Amino acid sequence: MNDAALREAELRQRKLKLVLDKVKEPDFGICRKCKQPIPDGRLMIRPESVLCVKCAI
Ligand SMILES: [Zn+2]
């Protein structure tokens, strides 16, 4: 495994841990701004997102 792949694997793992922590929060998947549910597709691509597509612009 080269350095870049290793770094990416670490990053992915850190991200996953962040997501697992977030899922415990009652407002996970809810936009921080408009309080509307964030679509699953967006959460899948960017699990760390706290804003829906509209508010993120
Ligand atoms: Zn929103």
N, CA, C, O and the ligand as a Tripos MOL2 file, in Angstrom:
@<TRIPOS>MOLECULE
protein
  229   227    58     0     0
PROTEIN
NO_CHARGES

@<TRIPOS>ATOM
      1 N           0.8470   -1.2050    0.0000 N.3       1 MET1
      2 CA          0.0000    0.0000    0.0000 C.3       1 MET1
      3 C           0.8770    1.2480    0.0000 C.2       1 MET1
      4 O           1.7960    1.3620    0.8110 O.2       1 MET1
      5 N           0.5980    2.1760   -0.9010 N.am      2 ASN2
      6 CA          1.4170    3.3800   -0.9110 C.3       2 ASN2
      7 C           0.8780    4.4440    0.0470 C.2       2 ASN2
      8 O          -0.1960    4.2890    0.6280 O.2       2 ASN2
      9 N           1.6320    5.5100    0.1980 N.am      3 ASP3
     10 CA          1.2900    6.5410    1.1790 C.3       3 ASP3
     11 C          -0.0730    7.1750    0.9230 C.2       3 ASP3
     12 O          -0.8610    7.3850    1.8450 O.2       3 ASP3
     13 N          -0.3310    7.4730   -0.3420 N.am      4 ALA4
     14 CA         -1.5730    8.1540   -0.6830 C.3       4 ALA4
     15 C          -2.7820    7.2950   -0.3290 C.2       4 ALA4
     16 O          -3.7740    7.7820    0.2130 O.2       4 ALA4
     17 N          -2.6780    6.0180   -0.6460 N.am      5 ALA5
     18 CA         -3.7840    5.1010   -0.3540 C.3       5 ALA5
     19 C          -3.9850    4.9610    1.1480 C.2       5 ALA5
     20 O          -5.1100    4.8750    1.6400 O.2       5 ALA5
     21 N          -2.8820    4.9400    1.8500 N.am      6 LEU6
     22 CA         -2.9340    4.8150    3.3090 C.3       6 LEU6
     23 C          -3.5950    6.0470    3.9220 C.2       6 LEU6
     24 O          -4.4440    5.9530    4.8090 O.2       6 LEU6
     25 N          -3.1760    7.1940    3.4190 N.am      7 ARG7
     26 CA         -3.7600    8.4490    3.9220 C.3       7 ARG7
     27 C          -5.2540    8.4850    3.6620 C.2       7 ARG7
     28 O          -6.0410    8.9120    4.5060 O.2       7 ARG7
     29 N          -5.6250    8.0310    2.4840 N.am      8 GLU8
     30 CA         -7.0400    8.0640    2.1140 C.3       8 GLU8
     31 C          -7.8470    7.1040    2.9920 C.2       8 GLU8
     32 O          -8.9750    7.3990    3.3860 O.2       8 GLU8
     33 N          -7.2510    5.9640    3.2860 N.am      9 ALA9
     34 CA         -7.9200    4.9870    4.1410 C.3       9 ALA9
     35 C          -8.1160    5.5600    5.5360 C.2       9 ALA9
     36 O          -9.1590    5.3630    6.1580 O.2       9 ALA9
     37 N          -7.1000    6.2730    6.0240 N.am     10 GLU10
     38 CA         -7.1920    6.8950    7.3490 C.3      10 GLU10
     39 C          -8.2810    7.9560    7.3760 C.2      10 GLU10
     40 O          -9.0600    8.0600    8.3230 O.2      10 GLU10
     41 N          -8.3080    8.7320    6.3150 N.am     11 LEU11
     42 CA         -9.2800    9.8050    6.2000 C.3      11 LEU11
     43 C         -10.6920    9.2350    6.2000 C.2      11 LEU11
     44 O         -11.5990    9.7570    6.8490 O.2      11 LEU11
     45 N         -10.8490    8.1390    5.4460 N.am     12 ARG12
     46 CA        -12.1600    7.5160    5.3400 C.3      12 ARG12
     47 C         -12.6050    6.9810    6.7080 C.2      12 ARG12
     48 O         -13.7740    7.0700    7.0840 O.2      12 ARG12
     49 N         -11.6500    6.4330    7.4230 N.am     13 GLN13
     50 CA        -11.9510    5.8680    8.7300 C.3      13 GLN13
     51 C         -12.3510    6.9740    9.7130 C.2      13 GLN13
     52 O         -13.2710    6.8150   10.5150 O.2      13 GLN13
     53 N         -11.6340    8.0920    9.6270 N.am     14 ARG14
     54 CA        -11.9350    9.2140   10.5080 C.3      14 ARG14
     55 C         -13.3310    9.7540   10.1950 C.2      14 ARG14
     56 O         -14.0960   10.1180   11.0890 O.2      14 ARG14
     57 N         -13.6350    9.7940    8.9050 N.am     15 LYS15
     58 CA        -14.9290   10.2930    8.4610 C.3      15 LYS15
     59 C         -16.0430    9.3850    8.9650 C.2      15 LYS15
     60 O         -17.0890    9.8430    9.4260 O.2      15 LYS15
     61 N         -15.7890    8.0990    8.8650 N.am     16 LEU16
     62 CA        -16.7750    7.1140    9.2880 C.3      16 LEU16
     63 C         -17.0540    7.2430   10.7820 C.2      16 LEU16
     64 O         -18.1970    7.1410   11.2270 O.2      16 LEU16
     65 N         -15.9980    7.4670   11.5380 N.am     17 LYS17
     66 CA        -16.1420    7.6170   12.9850 C.3      17 LYS17
     67 C         -16.9710    8.8660   13.2920 C.2      17 LYS17
     68 O         -17.8180    8.8720   14.1840 O.2      17 LYS17
     69 N         -16.7000    9.9090   12.5310 N.am     18 LEU18
     70 CA        -17.4380   11.1590   12.6860 C.3      18 LEU18
     71 C         -18.9190   10.9320   12.4300 C.2      18 LEU18
     72 O         -19.7790   11.4460   13.1470 O.2      18 LEU18
     73 N         -19.1980   10.1510   11.3930 N.am     19 VAL19
     74 CA        -20.5900    9.8660   11.0350 C.3      19 VAL19
     75 C         -21.2650    9.0550   12.1310 C.2      19 VAL19
     76 O         -22.4050    9.3310   12.5040 O.2      19 VAL19
     77 N         -20.5610    8.0610   12.6420 N.am     20 LEU20
     78 CA        -21.1380    7.2160   13.6890 C.3      20 LEU20
     79 C         -21.4500    8.0380   14.9310 C.2      20 LEU20
     80 O         -22.4450    7.7880   15.6100 O.2      20 LEU20
     81 N         -20.5980    9.0220   15.2310 N.am     21 ASP21
     82 CA        -20.8660    9.9150   16.3530 C.3      21 ASP21
     83 C         -22.0950   10.7710   16.0760 C.2      21 ASP21
     84 O         -22.9170   11.0240   16.9560 O.2      21 ASP21
     85 N         -22.1920   11.2050   14.8340 N.am     22 LYS22
     86 CA        -23.2750   12.1070   14.4530 C.3      22 LYS22
     87 C         -24.6350   11.4160   14.4600 C.2      22 LYS22
     88 O         -25.6450   12.0200   14.8190 O.2      22 LYS22
     89 N         -24.6510   10.1640   14.0670 N.am     23 VAL23
     90 CA        -25.9160    9.4300   13.9850 C.3      23 VAL23
     91 C         -26.6110    9.4020   15.3500 C.2      23 VAL23
     92 O         -27.8360    9.3170   15.4380 O.2      23 VAL23
     93 N         -25.8050    9.4740   16.4030 N.am     24 LYS24
     94 CA        -26.3820    9.4520   17.7580 C.3      24 LYS24
     95 C         -27.0960   10.7600   18.0780 C.2      24 LYS24
     96 O         -27.9560   10.8040   18.9580 O.2      24 LYS24
     97 N         -26.7410   11.8190   17.3670 N.am     25 GLU25
     98 CA        -27.3820   13.1060   17.6160 C.3      25 GLU25
     99 C         -28.8120   13.0920   17.0900 C.2      25 GLU25
    100 O         -29.0790   12.5530   16.0150 O.2      25 GLU25
    101 N         -29.7350   13.6890   17.8540 N.am     26 PRO26
    102 CA        -31.1390   13.6680   17.4430 C.3      26 PRO26
    103 C         -31.4070   14.4250   16.1460 C.2      26 PRO26
    104 O         -32.3860   14.1520   15.4510 O.2      26 PRO26
    105 N         -30.5400   15.3670   15.8260 N.am     27 ASP27
    106 CA        -30.8010   16.1580   14.6180 C.3      27 ASP27
    107 C         -29.9500   15.7040   13.4340 C.2      27 ASP27
    108 O         -29.7540   16.4580   12.4810 O.2      27 ASP27
    109 N         -29.4490   14.4780   13.4940 N.am     28 PHE28
    110 CA        -28.6870   13.9800   12.3580 C.3      28 PHE28
    111 C         -29.5960   13.8480   11.1380 C.2      28 PHE28
    112 O         -30.7030   13.3180   11.2310 O.2      28 PHE28
    113 N         -29.1200   14.3320   10.0050 N.am     29 GLY29
    114 CA        -29.9020   14.2460    8.7750 C.3      29 GLY29
    115 C         -30.8990   15.3790    8.6360 C.2      29 GLY29
    116 O         -31.6750   15.4220    7.6810 O.2      29 GLY29
    117 N         -30.8750   16.3060    9.6040 N.am     30 ILE30
    118 CA        -31.7470   17.4760    9.5320 C.3      30 ILE30
    119 C         -30.8840   18.6960    9.2320 C.2      30 ILE30
    120 O         -29.8470   18.9100    9.8590 O.2      30 ILE30
    121 N         -31.3270   19.4840    8.2700 N.am     31 CYS31
    122 CA        -30.5830   20.6850    7.9060 C.3      31 CYS31
    123 C         -30.5290   21.6490    9.0890 C.2      31 CYS31
    124 O         -31.5440   21.9270    9.7270 O.2      31 CYS31
    125 N         -29.3410   22.1480    9.3670 N.am     32 ARG32
    126 CA        -29.1690   23.0510   10.5040 C.3      32 ARG32
    127 C         -29.8650   24.3890   10.2720 C.2      32 ARG32
    128 O         -30.2080   25.1040   11.2130 O.2      32 ARG32
    129 N         -30.0620   24.7040    9.0080 N.am     33 LYS33
    130 CA        -30.5860   26.0190    8.6670 C.3      33 LYS33
    131 C         -32.1080   26.0120    8.5230 C.2      33 LYS33
    132 O         -32.8010   26.7840    9.1860 O.2      33 LYS33
    133 N         -32.6240   25.1430    7.6590 N.am     34 CYS34
    134 CA        -34.0700   25.1600    7.3850 C.3      34 CYS34
    135 C         -34.8180   24.0490    8.1080 C.2      34 CYS34
    136 O         -36.0440   23.9680    8.0220 O.2      34 CYS34
    137 N         -34.0870   23.1870    8.8240 N.am     35 LYS35
    138 CA        -34.6810   22.1150    9.6240 C.3      35 LYS35
    139 C         -35.4480   21.0920    8.7880 C.2      35 LYS35
    140 O         -36.2940   20.3600    9.3040 O.2      35 LYS35
    141 N         -35.1420   21.0520    7.5020 N.am     36 GLN36
    142 CA        -35.7560   20.0360    6.6480 C.3      36 GLN36
    143 C         -34.8200   18.8310    6.5870 C.2      36 GLN36
    144 O         -33.6040   18.9820    6.7060 O.2      36 GLN36
    145 N         -35.3810   17.6390    6.4010 N.am     37 PRO37
    146 CA        -34.5270   16.4530    6.3040 C.3      37 PRO37
    147 C         -33.5980   16.5290    5.0970 C.2      37 PRO37
    148 O         -34.0130   16.9240    4.0080 O.2      37 PRO37
    149 N         -32.3550   16.1520    5.2970 N.am     38 ILE38
    150 CA        -31.3970   16.1150    4.1930 C.3      38 ILE38
    151 C         -31.5730   14.7700    3.4790 C.2      38 ILE38
    152 O         -31.6030   13.7260    4.1310 O.2      38 ILE38
    153 N         -31.6900   14.7870    2.1460 N.am     39 PRO39
    154 CA        -31.8870   13.5330    1.4060 C.3      39 PRO39
    155 C         -30.7720   12.5220    1.6720 C.2      39 PRO39
    156 O         -29.6060   12.8860    1.8240 O.2      39 PRO39
    157 N         -31.1530   11.2510    1.7250 N.am     40 ASP40
    158 CA        -30.1920   10.1800    2.0010 C.3      40 ASP40
    159 C         -29.0220   10.1890    1.0290 C.2      40 ASP40
    160 O         -27.8790    9.9260    1.4020 O.2      40 ASP40
    161 N         -29.3360   10.5010   -0.2350 N.am     41 GLY41
    162 CA        -28.2980   10.5010   -1.2500 C.3      41 GLY41
    163 C         -27.1780   11.4570   -0.8930 C.2      41 GLY41
    164 O         -26.0010   11.1410   -1.0690 O.2      41 GLY41
    165 N         -27.5450   12.6230   -0.3930 N.am     42 ARG42
    166 CA        -26.5460   13.6210   -0.0180 C.3      42 ARG42
    167 C         -25.7690   13.1640    1.2110 C.2      42 ARG42
    168 O         -24.5540   13.3410    1.2890 O.2      42 ARG42
    169 N         -26.4720   12.5830    2.1560 N.am     43 LEU43
    170 CA        -25.8080   12.1060    3.3710 C.3      43 LEU43
    171 C         -24.8130   10.9890    3.0580 C.2      43 LEU43
    172 O         -23.7770   10.8380    3.7070 O.2      43 LEU43
    173 N         -25.1780   10.2110    2.0280 N.am     44 MET44
    174 CA        -24.3100    9.1050    1.6340 C.3      44 MET44
    175 C         -23.0080    9.6340    1.0480 C.2      44 MET44
    176 O         -21.9270    9.1270    1.3490 O.2      44 MET44
    177 N         -23.1230   10.6590    0.2090 N.am     45 ILE45
    178 CA        -21.9500   11.2200   -0.4460 C.3      45 ILE45
    179 C         -21.1520   12.0850    0.5290 C.2      45 ILE45
    180 O         -19.9260   12.0000    0.6020 O.2      45 ILE45
    181 N         -21.8760   12.9160    1.2720 N.am     46 ARG46
    182 CA        -21.2140   13.8070    2.2270 C.3      46 ARG46
    183 C         -21.8630   13.6570    3.5970 C.2      46 ARG46
    184 O         -22.6810   14.4880    3.9900 O.2      46 ARG46
    185 N         -21.5090   12.6140    4.3190 N.am     47 PRO47
    186 CA        -22.1500   12.3390    5.6100 C.3      47 PRO47
    187 C         -21.9250   13.4530    6.6290 C.2      47 PRO47
    188 O         -22.6780   13.5960    7.5920 O.2      47 PRO47
    189 N         -20.8780   14.2350    6.3990 N.am     48 GLU48
    190 CA        -20.5600   15.2740    7.3640 C.3      48 GLU48
    191 C         -21.3750   16.5460    7.1260 C.2      48 GLU48
    192 O         -21.2820   17.5050    7.8930 O.2      48 GLU48
    193 N         -22.1800   16.5420    6.0490 N.am     49 SER49
    194 CA        -22.9210   17.7520    5.7370 C.3      49 SER49
    195 C         -24.0210   17.9950    6.7550 C.2      49 SER49
    196 O         -24.7440   17.0750    7.1380 O.2      49 SER49
    197 N         -24.1390   19.2450    7.1890 N.am     50 VAL50
    198 CA        -25.1640   19.6040    8.1770 C.3      50 VAL50
    199 C         -26.2040   20.5150    7.5360 C.2      50 VAL50
    200 O         -27.1580   20.9400    8.1900 O.2      50 VAL50
    201 N         -26.0130   20.8120    6.2500 N.am     51 LEU51
    202 CA        -26.9630   21.6500    5.5310 C.3      51 LEU51
    203 C         -27.5010   20.8870    4.3320 C.2      51 LEU51
    204 O         -26.8010   20.0580    3.7490 O.2      51 LEU51
    205 N         -28.7520   21.1700    3.9640 N.am     52 CYS52
    206 CA        -29.3040   20.5370    2.7780 C.3      52 CYS52
    207 C         -28.6970   21.2000    1.5350 C.2      52 CYS52
    208 O         -27.9650   22.1860    1.6280 O.2      52 CYS52
    209 N         -29.0210   20.6320    0.3790 N.am     53 VAL53
    210 CA        -28.4120   21.1330   -0.8630 C.3      53 VAL53
    211 C         -28.7150   22.6120   -1.0590 C.2      53 VAL53
    212 O         -27.8370   23.3870   -1.4380 O.2      53 VAL53
    213 N         -29.9570   22.9980   -0.7990 N.am     54 LYS54
    214 CA        -30.3670   24.3820   -1.0360 C.3      54 LYS54
    215 C         -29.6110   25.3430   -0.1220 C.2      54 LYS54
    216 O         -29.1360   26.3850   -0.5730 O.2      54 LYS54
    217 N         -29.4980   25.0010    1.1450 N.am     55 CYS55
    218 CA        -28.8650   25.9080    2.1020 C.3      55 CYS55
    219 C         -27.3440   25.9150    1.9630 C.2      55 CYS55
    220 O         -26.6870   26.8740    2.3690 O.2      55 CYS55
    221 N         -26.7940   24.8690    1.4030 N.am     56 ALA56
    222 CA        -25.3490   24.7730    1.2680 C.3      56 ALA56
    223 C         -24.8110   25.6890    0.1720 C.2      56 ALA56
    224 O         -23.6230   26.0120    0.1480 O.2      56 ALA56
    225 N         -25.6870   26.0990   -0.7260 N.am     57 ILE57
    226 CA        -25.2550   26.9620   -1.8300 C.3      57 ILE57
    227 C         -24.9370   28.3680   -1.3100 C.2      57 ILE57
    228 O         -24.5560   29.2430   -2.0880 O.2      57 ILE57
    229 ZN        -31.6890   23.5620    4.4240 Zn       58 ZN58
@<TRIPOS>BOND
     1     1     2 1
     2     2     3 1
     3     3     4 2
     4     3     5 am
     5     5     6 1
     6     6     7 1
     7     7     8 2
     8     7     9 am
     9     9    10 1
    10    10    11 1
    11    11    12 2
    12    11    13 am
    13    13    14 1
    14    14    15 1
    15    15    16 2
    16    15    17 am
    17    17    18 1
    18    18    19 1
    19    19    20 2
    20    19    21 am
    21    21    22 1
    22    22    23 1
    23    23    24 2
    24    23    25 am
    25    25    26 1
    26    26    27 1
    27    27    28 2
    28    27    29 am
    29    29    30 1
    30    30    31 1
    31    31    32 2
    32    31    33 am
    33    33    34 1
    34    34    35 1
    35    35    36 2
    36    35    37 am
    37    37    38 1
    38    38    39 1
    39    39    40 2
    40    39    41 am
    41    41    42 1
    42    42    43 1
    43    43    44 2
    44    43    45 am
    45    45    46 1
    46    46    47 1
    47    47    48 2
    48    47    49 am
    49    49    50 1
    50    50    51 1
    51    51    52 2
    52    51    53 am
    53    53    54 1
    54    54    55 1
    55    55    56 2
    56    55    57 am
    57    57    58 1
    58    58    59 1
    59    59    60 2
    60    59    61 am
    61    61    62 1
    62    62    63 1
    63    63    64 2
    64    63    65 am
    65    65    66 1
    66    66    67 1
    67    67    68 2
    68    67    69 am
    69    69    70 1
    70    70    71 1
    71    71    72 2
    72    71    73 am
    73    73    74 1
    74    74    75 1
    75    75    76 2
    76    75    77 am
    77    77    78 1
    78    78    79 1
    79    79    80 2
    80    79    81 am
    81    81    82 1
    82    82    83 1
    83    83    84 2
    84    83    85 am
    85    85    86 1
    86    86    87 1
    87    87    88 2
    88    87    89 am
    89    89    90 1
    90    90    91 1
    91    91    92 2
    92    91    93 am
    93    93    94 1
    94    94    95 1
    95    95    96 2
    96    95    97 am
    97    97    98 1
    98    98    99 1
    99    99   100 2
   100    99   101 am
   101   101   102 1
   102   102   103 1
   103   103   104 2
   104   103   105 am
   105   105   106 1
   106   106   107 1
   107   107   108 2
   108   107   109 am
   109   109   110 1
   110   110   111 1
   111   111   112 2
   112   111   113 am
   113   113   114 1
   114   114   115 1
   115   115   116 2
   116   115   117 am
   117   117   118 1
   118   118   119 1
   119   119   120 2
   120   119   121 am
   121   121   122 1
   122   122   123 1
   123   123   124 2
   124   123   125 am
   125   125   126 1
   126   126   127 1
   127   127   128 2
   128   127   129 am
   129   129   130 1
   130   130   131 1
   131   131   132 2
   132   131   133 am
   133   133   134 1
   134   134   135 1
   135   135   136 2
   136   135   137 am
   137   137   138 1
   138   138   139 1
   139   139   140 2
   140   139   141 am
   141   141   142 1
   142   142   143 1
   143   143   144 2
   144   143   145 am
   145   145   146 1
   146   146   147 1
   147   147   148 2
   148   147   149 am
   149   149   150 1
   150   150   151 1
   151   151   152 2
   152   151   153 am
   153   153   154 1
   154   154   155 1
   155   155   156 2
   156   155   157 am
   157   157   158 1
   158   158   159 1
   159   159   160 2
   160   159   161 am
   161   161   162 1
   162   162   163 1
   163   163   164 2
   164   163   165 am
   165   165   166 1
   166   166   167 1
   167   167   168 2
   168   167   169 am
   169   169   170 1
   170   170   171 1
   171   171   172 2
   172   171   173 am
   173   173   174 1
   174   174   175 1
   175   175   176 2
   176   175   177 am
   177   177   178 1
   178   178   179 1
   179   179   180 2
   180   179   181 am
   181   181   182 1
   182   182   183 1
   183   183   184 2
   184   183   185 am
   185   185   186 1
   186   186   187 1
   187   187   188 2
   188   187   189 am
   189   189   190 1
   190   190   191 1
   191   191   192 2
   192   191   193 am
   193   193   194 1
   194   194   195 1
   195   195   196 2
   196   195   197 am
   197   197   198 1
   198   198   199 1
   199   199   200 2
   200   199   201 am
   201   201   202 1
   202   202   203 1
   203   203   204 2
   204   203   205 am
   205   205   206 1
   206   206   207 1
   207   207   208 2
   208   207   209 am
   209   209   210 1
   210   210   211 1
   211   211   212 2
   212   211   213 am
   213   213   214 1
   214   214   215 1
   215   215   216 2
   216   215   217 am
   217   217   218 1
   218   218   219 1
   219   219   220 2
   220   219   221 am
   221   221   222 1
   222   222   223 1
   223   223   224 2
   224   223   225 am
   225   225   226 1
   226   226   227 1
   227   227   228 2
@<TRIPOS>SUBSTRUCTURE
     1 MET1         2 RESIDUE 1 A MET
     2 ASN2         6 RESIDUE 1 A ASN
     3 ASP3        10 RESIDUE 1 A ASP
     4 ALA4        14 RESIDUE 1 A ALA
     5 ALA5        18 RESIDUE 1 A ALA
     6 LEU6        22 RESIDUE 1 A LEU
     7 ARG7        26 RESIDUE 1 A ARG
     8 GLU8        30 RESIDUE 1 A GLU
     9 ALA9        34 RESIDUE 1 A ALA
    10 GLU10       38 RESIDUE 1 A GLU
    11 LEU11       42 RESIDUE 1 A LEU
    12 ARG12       46 RESIDUE 1 A ARG
    13 GLN13       50 RESIDUE 1 A GLN
    14 ARG14       54 RESIDUE 1 A ARG
    15 LYS15       58 RESIDUE 1 A LYS
    16 LEU16       62 RESIDUE 1 A LEU
    17 LYS17       66 RESIDUE 1 A LYS
    18 LEU18       70 RESIDUE 1 A LEU
    19 VAL19       74 RESIDUE 1 A VAL
    20 LEU20       78 RESIDUE 1 A LEU
    21 ASP21       82 RESIDUE 1 A ASP
    22 LYS22       86 RESIDUE 1 A LYS
    23 VAL23       90 RESIDUE 1 A VAL
    24 LYS24       94 RESIDUE 1 A LYS
    25 GLU25       98 RESIDUE 1 A GLU
    26 PRO26      102 RESIDUE 1 A PRO
    27 ASP27      106 RESIDUE 1 A ASP
    28 PHE28      110 RESIDUE 1 A PHE
    29 GLY29      114 RESIDUE 1 A GLY
    30 ILE30      118 RESIDUE 1 A ILE
    31 CYS31      122 RESIDUE 1 A CYS
    32 ARG32      126 RESIDUE 1 A ARG
    33 LYS33      130 RESIDUE 1 A LYS
    34 CYS34      134 RESIDUE 1 A CYS
    35 LYS35      138 RESIDUE 1 A LYS
    36 GLN36      142 RESIDUE 1 A GLN
    37 PRO37      146 RESIDUE 1 A PRO
    38 ILE38      150 RESIDUE 1 A ILE
    39 PRO39      154 RESIDUE 1 A PRO
    40 ASP40      158 RESIDUE 1 A ASP
    41 GLY41      162 RESIDUE 1 A GLY
    42 ARG42      166 RESIDUE 1 A ARG
    43 LEU43      170 RESIDUE 1 A LEU
    44 MET44      174 RESIDUE 1 A MET
    45 ILE45      178 RESIDUE 1 A ILE
    46 ARG46      182 RESIDUE 1 A ARG
    47 PRO47      186 RESIDUE 1 A PRO
    48 GLU48      190 RESIDUE 1 A GLU
    49 SER49      194 RESIDUE 1 A SER
    50 VAL50      198 RESIDUE 1 A VAL
    51 LEU51      202 RESIDUE 1 A LEU
    52 CYS52      206 RESIDUE 1 A CYS
    53 VAL53      210 RESIDUE 1 A VAL
    54 LYS54      214 RESIDUE 1 A LYS
    55 CYS55      218 RESIDUE 1 A CYS
    56 ALA56      222 RESIDUE 1 A ALA
    57 ILE57      226 RESIDUE 1 A ILE
    58 ZN58       229 GROUP 0 **** ****
